[in-house]
């Protein structure tokens, strides 16, 4: 529960390249950060997909885009303003 009070969300994106750019800038500036990753489909949805693909003997996600992930970067509340300046430059 302390996480909610100490950290504030800085960026949310589905692009791992953008998250890498942001975290590289934060690291260069000496700003501590934390990344949280979420699969929007969830565990049950992914299990249902796997079972459906197995029943028809298809490779999972064949010909489809890879499963999406949502990346969230959090920084300390006291560093938010400085972090926004760093990633905007």
C-alpha positions, 0 to 999 in steps of 0.5 A, a space after each residue: 500500500 505504501 507504493 501508492 503514496 510514495 510513487 506517482 505514474 509518469 508514463 503509460 504506453 504499449 510501446 516497449 521502445 518508448 518505455 526504454 527511451 524514457 527509462 534511459 533518460 531517467 537513469 541518465 538523470 539519476 531519477 529512480 523509477 519502477 516499471 509495472 507491466 500488465 497484460 490487458 487480456 489477463 490470465 483467464 483470457 490468455 488461457 482461453 485463447 491457448 485452449 481455443 488454439 490448441 483445439 483447432 491445432 493452430 500455433 497461438 497468435 499465428 498471423 496475428 499481432 503479438 499479445 499486447 502489454 501495457 507498461 507503466 513507469 512510476 517515479 517518486 512523488 518528489 521527482 515527478 516535475 523533474 522527470 517530466 522535464 527530462 523526458 520532454 526535452 
